[in-house]
Amino acid sequence: MRLIICRQGESVSQWAASYVLRRIHEFKPIAERPLVLALPTGGTPLGMYQRLVEFYQQGKISFQHVVTFNLDEYVGLAKQDTESYGNYMHTHFFDHVDLLPQDRYVLNGKVTDLAAECQRYEAIIQAHGGIELLIGGVGENGHIAFNEPTSSLSSRTRVTTLTDRTRLANARFFQNHLEAVPTQALTMGMGTILEAREILILGQGYGKADAIQQAIEGPITHLCPISALQLHPHVTIVCDEAATSELKVKTVKYFQETALL
C-alpha cells in the first residue's frame, strides 16, 4: 500500500487526474485492448473530473479506447434524474470528453429485476477482462462504493441498504432533504473491487480521518470495508493532511520517507 499525502484537497484532485493521465499514456489503449476504469461519484472526485476534462480540452488525453464502469447507483432513480449518479457522470465528465457512449457503463437502479441487473453488470465487467484501475472514495464509516459496514468482503455487485449516516452525508445532494435520499442502492461488491488490478482511493478532510486510519493501521474487518484493501497488492491512497490526523506520527513519517524513494 502507498499513501500519498497532499497539503490540500485541491492537490488530491490534481494528483489523481495526473495519475489517470499517466496510466492511460502508459497503457496505450487500443480498440482491441481498451483500458478499463471503475469510477466514483460524490463530492471528493469532482476536482479530478474537472482536471481530466481540462486535460482533454488541452489535447493531452483521449478516452476513445477507455471503458468505464461506475461503482454504484441509487435504487429508484432513473439515469436522467438530477440526483442519479448516471446524471452526475454526464454532467461532470461524460458530456465533456470523447468517451464513446457504448463504453460507459452505469448501473440502472430503475429496473424491475435488480438482481438480474447486478448479474448483468458483473458479466459485462468479466467480458472486458476485469477492471484495470478502480478509483474510489471512502465514506466516514469506512464504506467503499456503497459497501456499508458488515458487508461481506467477498460480495459481488448487489442491492444494499444504506445506513442513516451515509444517507445523512449524501443529503447535501438532495437539497438537504434526508427523506429524499433513497434507502437502497446498487453497488459493486468488495469482492468485485478487490479483483481490480489496481486501486486508487481519494480522501479529503477530517471527516475521513478515522476511515483512513482504519484502512492503514486497523485490523481487517467487515465492520470497516476499506480495511480489506490491506489484502490487495496494488493500492494507493491519496489524501490531504486533514485526512491523516488520526494516523500515528511514525506511520505518516514512514510514508513521507518512502514516497521520496
C-alpha positions as CSV (number, residue, x, y, z in Angstrom):
1,M,0.0,0.0,0.0
2,R,1.1,3.5,-0.8
3,L,-0.1,6.7,1.0
4,I,0.3,10.0,-0.8
5,I,-0.2,13.0,1.5
6,C,-1.1,16.3,-0.2
7,R,-1.2,19.6,1.6
8,Q,-4.7,20.5,0.4
9,G,-7.7,18.9,-1.1
10,E,-7.1,20.6,-4.5
11,S,-3.8,18.8,-4.6
12,V,-5.5,15.4,-4.2
13,S,-7.6,16.1,-7.3
14,Q,-4.6,17.2,-9.3
15,W,-2.6,14.2,-8.2
16,A,-5.4,11.8,-9.1
17,A,-6.1,13.3,-12.5
18,S,-2.4,13.4,-13.4
19,Y,-2.1,9.7,-12.4
20,V,-5.0,8.8,-14.6
21,L,-3.4,10.7,-17.5
22,R,-0.2,8.8,-16.9
23,R,-1.8,5.4,-16.7
24,I,-3.7,6.0,-20.0
25,H,-0.4,7.0,-21.7
26,E,1.5,4.0,-20.2
27,F,-1.3,1.5,-21.1
28,K,-1.6,2.8,-24.7
29,P,-5.2,1.6,-25.1
30,I,-6.5,0.5,-28.5
31,A,-9.9,-0.7,-29.7
32,E,-8.8,-4.4,-29.2
33,R,-7.3,-3.7,-25.8
34,P,-9.1,-0.9,-24.0
35,L,-8.2,0.5,-20.6
36,V,-11.0,-0.5,-18.1
37,L,-11.6,2.0,-15.3
38,A,-14.1,1.9,-12.4
39,L,-15.2,5.4,-11.5
40,P,-16.7,7.0,-8.3
41,T,-19.2,9.8,-7.7
42,G,-19.8,12.2,-4.8
43,G,-18.0,15.3,-3.8
44,T,-14.4,14.1,-3.5
45,P,-13.8,13.2,-7.2
46,L,-15.3,16.4,-8.6
47,G,-12.0,18.1,-8.8
48,M,-10.4,15.1,-10.5
49,Y,-13.1,15.1,-13.2
50,Q,-12.7,18.8,-13.8
51,R,-9.0,18.4,-14.3
52,L,-9.4,15.4,-16.6
53,V,-11.8,17.5,-18.7
54,E,-9.2,20.2,-18.8
55,F,-6.6,17.7,-19.9
56,Y,-8.9,16.6,-22.7
57,Q,-9.6,20.1,-23.8
58,Q,-5.8,20.8,-23.9
59,G,-5.3,17.8,-26.2
60,K,-3.3,15.9,-23.5
61,I,-5.6,12.9,-23.3
62,S,-8.2,10.9,-25.2
63,F,-10.8,8.5,-23.8
64,Q,-11.7,6.9,-27.1
65,H,-10.3,3.5,-26.1
66,V,-11.3,3.6,-22.4
67,V,-14.2,1.7,-20.9
68,T,-15.7,2.9,-17.7
69,F,-17.9,1.2,-15.0
70,N,-19.5,3.3,-12.3
71,L,-19.2,1.9,-8.8
72,D,-22.8,2.4,-7.7
73,E,-26.3,3.9,-8.3
74,Y,-29.3,4.6,-6.2
75,V,-32.3,2.3,-6.4
76,G,-35.4,4.0,-7.7
77,L,-33.7,6.8,-9.6
78,A,-33.7,6.9,-13.4
79,K,-30.5,7.8,-15.2
80,Q,-31.9,11.2,-16.2
81,D,-33.0,12.1,-12.6
82,T,-30.9,15.0,-11.4
83,E,-29.7,13.2,-8.3
84,S,-28.8,10.0,-10.0
85,Y,-25.2,9.0,-10.5
86,G,-25.8,8.5,-14.2
87,N,-26.7,12.1,-14.4
88,Y,-23.8,13.1,-12.2
89,M,-21.4,11.4,-14.7
90,H,-22.9,13.1,-17.7
91,T,-22.9,16.5,-16.0
92,H,-19.3,16.4,-14.7
93,F,-17.5,14.1,-17.2
94,F,-19.2,12.1,-20.0
95,D,-20.6,15.1,-21.8
96,H,-17.2,16.9,-21.9
97,V,-14.8,14.2,-23.2
98,D,-14.6,11.8,-26.2
99,L,-15.5,8.6,-24.2
100,L,-17.8,6.7,-26.5
101,P,-21.4,6.2,-25.3
102,Q,-21.2,2.4,-25.7
103,D,-18.1,2.3,-23.4
104,R,-19.8,4.0,-20.4
105,Y,-21.5,1.5,-18.0
106,V,-23.7,2.7,-15.2
107,L,-25.9,0.5,-13.1
108,N,-29.7,1.0,-13.7
109,G,-31.5,1.5,-10.4
110,K,-34.8,1.8,-12.1
111,V,-35.2,-1.7,-13.4
112,T,-37.7,-4.2,-12.1
113,D,-35.3,-7.0,-11.6
114,L,-32.4,-5.6,-9.6
115,A,-30.7,-8.9,-9.1
116,A,-30.6,-9.5,-12.8
117,E,-29.2,-6.0,-13.3
118,C,-26.4,-6.8,-10.9
119,Q,-25.6,-10.1,-12.6
120,R,-25.6,-8.4,-16.0
121,Y,-23.1,-5.8,-14.7
122,E,-20.8,-8.5,-13.3
123,A,-20.9,-10.3,-16.6
124,I,-20.0,-7.2,-18.6
125,I,-17.0,-6.5,-16.4
126,Q,-15.8,-10.0,-16.9
127,A,-16.3,-9.8,-20.6
128,H,-14.0,-6.8,-20.7
129,G,-11.3,-8.8,-18.8
130,G,-11.8,-7.2,-15.5
131,I,-11.0,-3.7,-14.1
132,E,-7.5,-2.4,-14.7
133,L,-7.8,0.7,-12.4
134,L,-10.5,1.3,-9.8
135,I,-10.9,4.8,-8.4
136,G,-12.9,5.3,-5.3
137,G,-13.6,7.5,-2.4
138,V,-14.2,6.4,1.2
139,G,-17.1,7.2,3.5
140,E,-16.8,8.4,7.1
141,N,-17.8,4.9,8.3
142,G,-15.2,3.2,6.0
143,H,-17.6,2.3,3.2
144,I,-16.3,1.9,-0.4
145,A,-18.9,2.4,-3.1
146,F,-22.0,1.5,-1.1
147,N,-20.4,-1.4,0.7
148,E,-21.6,-0.4,4.2
149,P,-20.1,-1.8,7.5
150,T,-20.8,-5.5,7.8
151,S,-20.6,-6.0,4.0
152,S,-19.1,-9.3,3.1
153,L,-15.5,-8.9,1.9
154,S,-16.3,-11.4,-0.9
155,S,-19.5,-9.8,-2.0
156,R,-20.3,-9.1,-5.7
157,T,-22.4,-6.4,-7.3
158,R,-25.7,-6.4,-5.4
159,V,-28.6,-4.4,-3.8
160,T,-27.6,-2.9,-0.5
161,T,-29.4,-0.9,2.2
162,L,-27.8,2.4,3.1
163,T,-27.1,3.4,6.7
164,D,-28.6,6.6,8.1
165,R,-25.1,8.0,8.4
166,T,-24.5,7.5,4.7
167,R,-27.8,9.0,3.8
168,L,-27.2,12.0,6.0
169,A,-23.8,12.5,4.4
170,N,-25.4,12.4,0.9
171,A,-28.4,14.6,1.8
172,R,-26.5,17.6,0.6
173,F,-27.1,16.3,-3.0
174,F,-30.8,16.2,-2.3
175,Q,-31.3,19.8,-1.1
176,N,-30.5,18.6,2.4
177,H,-33.8,16.7,2.5
178,L,-32.9,13.4,4.2
179,E,-36.3,11.8,3.3
180,A,-35.4,12.3,-0.4
181,V,-32.3,10.2,-0.2
182,P,-33.0,6.6,-1.3
183,T,-32.7,3.9,1.3
184,Q,-31.2,1.4,-1.1
185,A,-28.5,1.3,-3.8
186,L,-26.8,-1.0,-6.3
187,T,-23.1,-1.3,-5.7
188,M,-20.1,-3.2,-6.8
189,G,-19.2,-5.6,-4.0
190,M,-16.0,-5.8,-2.1
191,G,-15.1,-9.0,-3.9
192,T,-15.5,-7.2,-7.3
193,I,-13.5,-4.2,-6.1
194,L,-10.6,-6.4,-4.8
195,E,-10.4,-8.1,-8.1
196,A,-9.3,-4.8,-9.8
197,R,-5.7,-5.0,-10.8
198,E,-5.0,-1.6,-9.2
199,I,-7.0,0.6,-6.7
200,L,-6.7,4.3,-6.1
201,I,-8.6,5.8,-3.1
202,L,-9.2,9.5,-2.6
203,G,-9.8,11.1,0.8
204,Q,-10.2,14.6,2.0
205,G,-11.0,16.3,5.3
206,Y,-11.1,15.5,9.0
207,G,-14.3,13.5,8.5
208,K,-12.4,10.8,6.6
209,A,-9.6,10.6,9.2
210,D,-11.0,7.6,11.1
211,A,-11.6,5.6,7.9
212,I,-8.1,6.3,6.6
213,Q,-6.6,5.3,9.9
214,Q,-8.6,2.0,9.8
215,A,-7.5,1.4,6.2
216,I,-3.8,1.6,7.1
217,E,-3.4,0.8,10.8
218,G,-6.5,-1.1,11.7
219,P,-7.4,-4.8,11.6
220,I,-9.0,-6.2,8.5
221,T,-12.7,-6.4,9.3
222,H,-16.0,-6.4,7.5
223,L,-17.1,-3.7,10.0
224,C,-14.8,-1.3,8.2
225,P,-14.8,-2.3,4.5
226,I,-11.9,-0.1,3.5
227,S,-9.6,-2.2,5.8
228,A,-9.9,-5.0,3.2
229,L,-7.6,-3.0,0.9
230,Q,-4.7,-4.3,3.1
231,L,-5.2,-7.6,1.2
232,H,-4.7,-6.0,-2.2
233,P,-1.2,-5.9,-3.8
234,H,-1.5,-2.6,-5.5
235,V,-3.4,0.1,-3.6
236,T,-2.6,3.9,-3.4
237,I,-4.5,6.2,-1.0
238,V,-4.2,9.9,-1.9
239,C,-5.4,12.3,0.8
240,D,-4.9,15.7,2.3
241,E,-3.2,16.3,5.6
242,A,-6.5,16.6,7.5
243,A,-7.5,13.1,6.5
244,T,-4.3,11.7,8.1
245,S,-4.9,13.3,11.5
246,E,-5.8,10.0,13.2
247,L,-2.7,8.2,11.9
248,K,0.3,7.6,14.2
249,V,3.2,10.1,13.7
250,K,5.5,7.2,12.8
251,T,3.1,6.0,10.2
252,V,2.9,9.3,8.5
253,K,6.7,9.7,8.6
254,Y,7.2,6.3,7.1
255,F,5.0,7.1,4.1
256,Q,6.5,10.5,3.7
257,E,10.0,9.0,3.6
258,T,9.2,6.1,1.3
259,A,7.4,8.5,-1.1
260,L,10.8,10.0,-1.8
261,L,12.4,6.7,-2.8
